[in-house]
Amino acid sequence: MAEVQHTATSTQPIESIWEFVKEIDNWAPMVTGYQEHEKQNENDSTWVLKGDLGSVTRTLKFKVHVTEWAGPERVTFELEGINELMTGKGVFSMSGAGDGDGDGLSEITPPARPGFFARLRDAIVRFFVYKVMGRHESRPPEDRQTSAEPGAVRSELRFSLEISPGGPMGPMINAMVKPALVVAAEDLARDIVARVEAEA
């Protein structure tokens, strides 16, 4: 099982993040490798992503089922591969920071910047993920204005994802996809917060 998580901070309240996240059409195109999605109803949709499994680029199709809409704090979902033996689950969780109005929430501290070697590894993985999936950025994620300064933080968005490849090749596929999932989780959380900030 590959398990990843990323947190992005925002100057906007959790209600603003929820308004964006509760509509799948808003953020689906932000998913790394996104090709298309189609909603069957409020809870069920099918997704098509282009993914890199080692030296082979594959088109992956998933059924996605939202198991909980608990706004404005949480959305949980499950996914199942249509053309690949793969299952998974994920969570968007939003939380607020105390703003002096007695709500009892503690101040959120933005996550620490990773060390040099971790950033180098992530940059190399990001390069190959974007090269394979056809996604390009004008500047590195560290330069994007997506994390609030410590004193300005009002909320955070945490995106968690678990993927379990099946079949005899499952363990090998698991090892290959985890670095790409790290990049995907980071980019999705940051991009959602960046859009919410831009639209505020």
C-alpha positions, 0 to 999 in steps of 0.5 A, spaced: 500 500 500 502 506 498 500 512 503 501 519 502 499 526 505 500 533 504 497 539 508 497 546 505 495 552 509 490 558 507 489 565 510 481 563 508 476 560 513 475 553 512 468 555 509 471 558 503 475 551 502 469 547 503 465 551 498 471 549 493 472 542 495 464 540 495 464 540 488 468 535 484 468 539 478 472 544 481 478 540 483 478 534 478 482 537 473 488 539 478 489 532 479 496 530 476 495 526 470 488 528 469 484 526 462 477 527 464 471 525 469 464 524 469 459 524 474 453 519 475 450 522 481 453 526 487 457 521 490 459 517 484 464 518 478 468 515 473 475 518 472 481 517 467 488 519 469 494 518 465 499 514 469 507 512 469 508 505 471 515 504 471 517 505 463 510 504 461 505 509 461 498 507 462 491 510 462 488 508 468 480 508 469 477 509 476 470 508 479 470 513 485 465 513 490 464 519 496 463 515 502 462 522 506 460 529 505 461 532 512 462 539 510 465 544 512 470 539 515 471 533 511 470 529 505 472 521 504 472 517 498 474 510 495 476 508 489 477 502 485 480 501 478 476 499 472 482 497 468 487 495 473 487 491 479 487 497 484 483 500 490 484 506 495 481 511 499 482 518 500 480 524 505 480 531 504 480 534 511 479 542 513 481 545 520 481 552 522 485 556 526 484 560 532 482 567 531 481 570 538 474 569 537 474 564 543 472 558 538 477 554 542 481 552 536 489 552 536 493 556 532 496 552 526 503 552 524 505 551 517 509 545 515 516 545 516 520 546 509 523 539 507 531 539 507 535 539 501 536 532 499 528 531 500 527 537 496 532 535 491 529 528 490 522 531 490 524 535 484 527 530 480 521 525 481 516 532 479 520 532 473 519 525 471 512 525 473 510 532 469 514 529 463 511 523 463 504 526 464 505 532 460 504 537 466 508 543 466 509 549 471 512 556 470 515 556 477 517 550 482 511 549 487 516 552 493 515 559 489 507 559 489 503 563 494 499 557 497 502 557 504 500 563 509 505 566 513 504 563 520 500 569 523 495 570 517 493 562 517 486 561 518 485 554 516 489 548 513 487 543 508 490 536 508 489 531 503 491 524 504 491 518 499 492 510 500 493 506 494 493 498 494 495 495 487 493 488 486 495 482 483 502 479 483 505 485 480 502 489 486 508 490 491 513 492 485 507 497 482 506 500 489 514 501 490 514 505 483 507 509 484 509 512 491 514 517 489 509 520 484 503 520 489 507 524 493 508 529 488 500 528 486 498 529 493 502 535 494 500 539 488 493 537 489 493 540 496 497 546 494 493 548 487 486 548 491 489 552 496 492 557 491 485 557 487 481 559 493 486 564 495 486 567 488 478 567 488 477 570 495 
